[in-house]
Amino acid sequence: MIDIRDKVKCSGCSACYNACPVTAIEMVEDNEGFLYPQIDLEKCVRCNLCEKVCPYINAPVLSNDLEKCYTAYNTDEKEREISSSGGIFILLAKEIISCGGVVFGSIYDEEFMAIHSYTDSEKDLDIFVGSKYMQSKIGHVYTEAKKYLSDGRRVLFVGTACQIGGLKGFLMNDYPNLICVDFICLGVPSPRVWKDYLRTYFNNEIIEYVNFKNKKLGWHSFSLNIKTNKKNFCRNGRQTYFFSGYFKQLYSRPSCSNCLFKGDDRISDITISDCWGYSHIAPEMDDNKGLSSIECHTVKGLELFDAIKRSVCWKESSIDDVKKYNSNYWLSAEMGKDREAFWEDYNRLPKKKLFRKYCSPERPSLFRRLKGIVKHVLGR
Ligand SMILES: Cc1cc2nc3c(=O)[nH]c(=O)nc-3n(C[C@H](O)[C@H](O)[C@H](O)COP(=O)(O)OP(=O)(O)OC[C@H]3O[C@@H](n4cnc5c(N)ncnc54)[C@H](O)[C@@H]3O)c2cc1C
């Protein structure tokens, strides 16, 4: 039976939780706010299914039928604006729904925490759009996905590669009607830190809207936008405590430093990401409104991308360029040097003091500041 001794070897994918036939497994939050399986030994029937579905115990099968890469953006301005990158996800989702399929992805719950959910209605897709920068809670969605797959419906499952690894581990069989999309991932931040960030800086306010990657100041320097009943906070993401601490790798999940899903062989049919390196890869396509890289790893993935080509502006690109400008494609997160100290102080310090001590944004160099001013003046 599953027994997590080394946190680096559990991504919290919840395959074991979904697979347990006697509901003996609970996903329990640790002090960092990440979920880990906990077994009720009285309920457990020692079937070992939890171990059989675990991607960390049984190395996942990673393989590519092919490797076709594109740089692209959605030509619908509105859809692109609300998306974090080039707005490719919403097109893939609409295509699946138009063929009678079901789409799984991450949405916010009533407290603006990320949870996985699903829909077969195009009008609900808006709530799935956009990156939520924390680990999204899987709950029982693998079980729901399996039901739809067994009924013969097409299922598009979008999530981190470790969540797709969990889904495939849980399913155990190949389903031709399943298509999986992951994204290049820097690591999943702690939901607890996000919750405390909101409590600290938006205390006694009703949160009405969150967009981690608002494009008001452009996609190159995205903004964190939080609307409450009292204010409309919108600030360059890199200048916020939340993103600054994330980029310093103070609170990504420990297993992100040991990701099983990086590199050339992938678990998904398609990988999407920001097209960082736009000025080298596709300067003619970059208008600072969001540009995506799309890597199709299977025939299924390529066929789905072909089906949305009529709605995107695209060009072929090379995987070497993606890897060159987006190292998170193949490198696991390197935990920050202050990570341990941050968590030691977490319950000791008042949160404002904690964020100020560890998560203060680095001031851009004089050269960068001058460059910004010149760009701003020329832009005007
Ligand atoms: C935690 C995290 C780390 C990322 N790291 C990188 C990176 O290092 N480099 C890079 O190029 N891109 C990264 N991205 C991906 C990028 O921000 C875009 O989401 C991606 O390019 C897709 O953009 P889009 O415009 O096509 O779709 P969007 O409309 O932005 O759709 C995003 C899709 O991802 C799903 N999703 C959102 N948040 C989560 C979550 N927390 N867990 C699981 N699924 C989620 C949504 O359901 C939706 O299906 C990251 C995203 C997240 C959530």
The ligand as a Tripos MOL2 file, in Angstrom:
@<TRIPOS>MOLECULE
LIG
   53    58     1     0     0
SMALL
NO_CHARGES

@<TRIPOS>ATOM
      1 C1          1.4240   26.4400  -12.7080 C.3       1 LIG1
      2 C2          1.7080   26.8030  -14.1290 C.ar      1 LIG1
      3 C3          3.0370   26.9130  -14.5710 C.ar      1 LIG1
      4 C4          3.3180   27.2460  -15.9100 C.ar      1 LIG1
      5 N1          4.6330   27.3470  -16.3120 N.ar      1 LIG1
      6 C5          4.9120   27.6930  -17.5810 C.ar      1 LIG1
      7 C6          6.2710   27.8030  -18.0400 C.ar      1 LIG1
      8 O1          7.2120   27.6120  -17.2730 O.2       1 LIG1
      9 N2          6.4920   28.1330  -19.3480 N.ar      1 LIG1
     10 C7          5.4680   28.3370  -20.2180 C.ar      1 LIG1
     11 O2          5.7300   28.6360  -21.3770 O.2       1 LIG1
     12 N3          4.1700   28.2010  -19.8240 N.ar      1 LIG1
     13 C8          3.8660   27.8950  -18.5420 C.ar      1 LIG1
     14 N4          2.5540   27.7630  -18.1460 N.ar      1 LIG1
     15 C9          1.4950   27.6900  -19.1740 C.3       1 LIG1
     16 C10         1.0090   29.0040  -19.7650 C.3       1 LIG1
     17 O3          0.8340   29.9480  -18.7400 O.3       1 LIG1
     18 C11        -0.3370   28.8390  -20.4860 C.3       1 LIG1
     19 O4         -1.2950   28.2780  -19.6400 O.3       1 LIG1
     20 C12        -0.2700   27.9460  -21.6690 C.3       1 LIG1
     21 O5          0.6600   28.4850  -22.5680 O.3       1 LIG1
     22 C13        -1.6320   27.8120  -22.3610 C.3       1 LIG1
     23 O6         -2.0610   29.0370  -22.7930 O.3       1 LIG1
     24 P1         -3.4070   29.2490  -23.6390 P.3       1 LIG1
     25 O7         -3.5160   30.7140  -23.8750 O.co2     1 LIG1
     26 O8         -3.4240   28.3390  -24.8350 O.co2     1 LIG1
     27 O9         -4.5220   28.6760  -22.7320 O.3       1 LIG1
     28 P2         -5.2130   29.1750  -21.3480 P.3       1 LIG1
     29 O10        -6.5510   29.6950  -21.6490 O.co2     1 LIG1
     30 O11        -4.3260   30.0230  -20.6410 O.co2     1 LIG1
     31 O12        -5.5410   27.7830  -20.6950 O.3       1 LIG1
     32 C14        -4.8110   27.1900  -19.7340 C.3       1 LIG1
     33 C15        -5.2930   25.7390  -19.5670 C.3       1 LIG1
     34 O13        -4.5430   25.2070  -18.4920 O.3       1 LIG1
     35 C16        -5.4280   24.7300  -17.4680 C.3       1 LIG1
     36 N5         -4.8850   25.1620  -16.1880 N.ar      1 LIG1
     37 C17        -4.8180   26.4210  -15.6980 C.ar      1 LIG1
     38 N6         -4.2530   26.4290  -14.4910 N.ar      1 LIG1
     39 C18        -3.9610   25.1430  -14.1910 C.ar      1 LIG1
     40 C19        -3.3730   24.4960  -13.0670 C.ar      1 LIG1
     41 N7         -2.9700   25.1760  -11.9980 N.pl3     1 LIG1
     42 N8         -3.2350   23.1570  -13.1070 N.ar      1 LIG1
     43 C20        -3.6490   22.4480  -14.1690 C.ar      1 LIG1
     44 N9         -4.2210   22.9940  -15.2560 N.ar      1 LIG1
     45 C21        -4.3610   24.3360  -15.2760 C.ar      1 LIG1
     46 C22        -6.7780   25.3950  -17.7230 C.3       1 LIG1
     47 O14        -7.8170   24.5540  -17.3430 O.3       1 LIG1
     48 C23        -6.7590   25.5640  -19.2310 C.3       1 LIG1
     49 O15        -7.2150   24.3870  -19.7780 O.3       1 LIG1
     50 C24         2.2500   27.4580  -16.8160 C.ar      1 LIG1
     51 C25         0.9140   27.3660  -16.3680 C.ar      1 LIG1
     52 C26         0.6370   27.0450  -15.0450 C.ar      1 LIG1
     53 C27        -0.7930   26.9280  -14.5850 C.3       1 LIG1
@<TRIPOS>BOND
     1     1     2 1
     2     2     3 ar
     3     2    52 ar
     4     3     4 ar
     5     4     5 ar
     6     4    50 ar
     7     5     6 ar
     8     6     7 ar
     9     6    13 1
    10     7     8 2
    11     7     9 ar
    12     9    10 ar
    13    10    11 2
    14    10    12 ar
    15    12    13 ar
    16    13    14 ar
    17    14    15 1
    18    14    50 ar
    19    15    16 1
    20    16    17 1
    21    16    18 1
    22    18    19 1
    23    18    20 1
    24    20    21 1
    25    20    22 1
    26    22    23 1
    27    23    24 1
    28    24    25 2
    29    24    26 1
    30    24    27 1
    31    27    28 1
    32    28    29 2
    33    28    30 1
    34    28    31 1
    35    31    32 1
    36    32    33 1
    37    33    34 1
    38    33    48 1
    39    34    35 1
    40    35    36 1
    41    35    46 1
    42    36    37 ar
    43    36    45 ar
    44    37    38 ar
    45    38    39 ar
    46    39    40 ar
    47    39    45 ar
    48    40    41 1
    49    40    42 ar
    50    42    43 ar
    51    43    44 ar
    52    44    45 ar
    53    46    47 1
    54    46    48 1
    55    48    49 1
    56    50    51 ar
    57    51    52 ar
    58    52    53 1
@<TRIPOS>SUBSTRUCTURE
     1 LIG1         1 GROUP 0 **** ****
